């Protein structure tokens, strides 16, 4: 790119900004801070809900965030959008999922609530390096994040519903019923995997929707944006962005959607691409 025009930079967290629940690297942290000092603006653009965005990530310094896959948008401390699924809709979805043998987790304003059988299913699965969402779920089970049993869910609506299933057939059955209202994102899985995972995303809300709201706020357009991601739930933001960058650890499907592919998250891909784009200089 090489030009100095102010850019709006959107960064997924898991598998992009950080390895699974690991702290951000010093090199990437300094690159983001330098890019902001050079006049660019940086935003988190994540499927995580705000309560589980950890302080070590926020302390990097951002101009705002798109969280919960677009259901929550904040800029410079000002909330632009905050919309949970109505509880009636949540219960309708849960009835469908439970009816076909799918376990769910609800990401709400207060935290995350999981079905009783989800932990065993997640733990039973192998680790696929191209499925950062499943890796994150596995790591979260042994973390200090506020994961709570579904029995404690206050039934006041949820930003997002994620799911796990023992095979593709239950997901196909659920999609036949809910597919008109929700996009089904099923993450990469091994052919013999005992755990398939994914999420449903409202068709009127997504990471691209959050990016558009932020562009409007600053009077800029999609052409002024750069987005970094690694998972299929990053597809809308990579396609919306003026330049979409897939991480080296992303799946082939995600790489095919992107304009560029950088190094992997383990190799500090954000840092190297920031340097190539002229957002920052050499950072030790």
N, C-alpha and C positions, 0 to 999 in steps of 0.2 A: 504494500500500500504506500508507505513512505510519506504520505502527506500529513500535515499537522492539523487538519480540520478536526474539531471536537467530535469525538465518538461516544456513543452510549454502548457500554460493554456489558454483556449479560453472561453470567457464569453459573452453570450448574454446580452443585456441591459434590455429591458422592460420585466418585469415579472420574471427576473432572478437576475440581479445585483441591480435593483431598482424597487420599486413599481411605478405605473403609474406617470411619470413625477415628482416623488418625488426625493429629493437628496439622494445620497447613504448613507447608515447607517454608523455611525462611526466605528462600529465593523467590518463590511465588508471592509471598506476602510483600516483599520489598518491591517486586515488579508492579503489583496492583497499586501500592502507595505512590510509586513514582509516576505511574500513568495518570493518577488523579492529580498529582502535583503539576503534571504537564498539561492539564486542562481537560482531560477526558473524564467521563463519569462512569463509575462501576456499580453494578447491581448484582445481587444474588438472584438467581432464577431457578428455583428448586421445587421439587415435589414435597419437600419437608414442610410441615406446618410450623409456624413461628416458635412454639414452645420447645421444639427439639433442634433449633439452630443454636449450636453451642457457643459460649462466650469466646472461645479461641478463634472461631470464624468471624464473629461480629467485630472483634477487636482489630481485625485487619483494617477496617474502615471502608464503608460503602455509602453510596448516595441513596440507597433504598433497596427494596427487594420485591421480587415476585415470588410468593410462597404458595404452598398448597396447590401447585400446578396451575396457578393463575387465579385462585379464589381469594387471595389476599394480596393487595398491592400497596406498597408504602414508598413514599419519596420524601427524603429530607425530614423524616419524622411525621409527615402528614399522610394519613390513610386515604388513598384514592379509591379503594375498593375492598370490601370485606363482606363476603356473601357465602354463607353455609347452605348446604342442601337442607330443605325443610325436613323436619323429623318424619313427617308422613312419607316422604320420598325415601328417606333412609330405611324405614321399616319395610317399605315395599321391596326395595332392593335386597335387604337381608332375607326376606321371606323367599325370594327367588333363589338366591345363592344357597341358603341353607336347605332349600327343597331339593337341590340337585347335588348336595354333598360338598359344597365349597365353604371353606373357612374364610372369615373376613377380619379386617382390622379397620377401625374407624379413626380418622384423623380429625379431631375436633379442636375447638379453641383452647381447651384446657390441657389436652394431651392426646395420647393414643390408647385405644381400647381394643383388645384382641379377643377373638373366640378362644375357647378353652383348648380346642384341638390344633390350633395353628402352630404352637410352639413345637410340638412333636413332629409335625409334618415338615416344618422349616429345618429342624435339626436333622431330619432323616436324609435331606438332599445333599448331594455332593456340591462342591464349590466350582462354579463356572466363572472364570475370570472376566468373561464378557457380559455377565449379568450382575452389574453393580448393585441393582436394587435388591436382589436376593442376598448378595454378600452383606449388604448393609443390614438387612433384617436379621441375618444370622449373627452378625456382630452385636446388634442391639440387645439380643437376648441375654448377653453377659455383660451389659453395660449398666450405667447408672441412669439411663434415660427414663423418663416417666412413662413406662409402659404399664397399663393397668388392665385388669380383667374386664370383659364386657359387662359383667354384673354391676360394675361401678359407673358405667356410661350414664350421664345425666339426661340423655334423650332430649337434647336441645339443638339437634342438627349437627352436621359434620361437613368439613370441607371436602373430604375425599374418602372413597372406599377402595381399599386394596384387597386383594384376594389371593388365596393359594388353593390349589386343587391337585388331586393325585394323578390327574391325566387330562387330556384335551376335551374329552367328551362332555364333562360337566360344564366347562366353559362355553362350549358351543351351544349347549342347551340354554344357558343363561343369556347368551348373546341374542338368541332367537327371540327372547322375551323383552330384553332391555336395550337392544341394539339401536332402536330408533331414537332413544333419548340420550344414550351414552356411547362414546367411543370406547371400545375395549382395546387396551394395550396389554399384550401378553409378551413378557420379556423372554429373552433367549433361554433355551433349555436344551439339555442333552436329550437325544432320542429316547433313552431309557430312564429318564429322570423320574423320580417318585414324587416330585414337587414342582408344579408349574405355578408361576406367580405373575401377577399383573395388577392392573387397576382400571377403574372406569373413570372416564373424564367427561364432564358435561360438554355437550356439543356447542354450547354458547360460551364456554369459558376454557381457557388454556393458557399456557405460557406465552403464546403469541398475543393473546388478548391483553395480558399484563404489560407486555412490551409496547403494545400500541398505546395504552393509556399513558405510559411514561413518555413516549414520543410526543404525544399531544401536550403533556404537561410542559415540556421544554420547547415546544414549537418545532420539533424536528420530525424526520420521516424514517421509515424503515431503512432507507439507503444509508442513514447515519449510524446504523447499529452493527455490532459484531457480537456473535453468540458462540459460546463454547459448550459442548455437551458430549455425552457418551452413550445415552440410552435411548430406547425407542420413544420414551415419554418426552425426550428433548426434540423430537422431530418437528413439532410445530414451530419451536423457536428457531431452529436451524433454517427452516424454510422461510420464515418471516424475515430473518435478518438480512441486511445488505451483504454481509459475509458470514456464513455459517462454518464453524470450525469443529470438526470431529476429533476427539482424542484418539491417540494411537491404540488405546485399549478398547475402543468402541467396536461394536459388531460390524460386519461388512454392510449390513442394511443401513446402519446409521452413517457410515462413511460414504455410502453411495448418495446420500441426501445432502452431504456437505459440499461446500465450495473448496475447502482445504482440509487437510489432515495434519495434525501436529504430533509431537511426541506424546508418549503415554503419560498418565498422571504420575506414575512412578519416576518418570524422567523429567518431571517439571515442565510438561508440554505447554502450559499457559505462559510460563516465563519465556521459552524460546520463541513462541509465536508473537508474544508482545514485542520482543526485540525485532523480529522480522518486520512487524507492522510499524515500528518506530514509536511505540507507546512508551518504551523505557530503554535505557542503555544497559550496559553490562552490569549485572547485579551479582554480588558475591554471596 
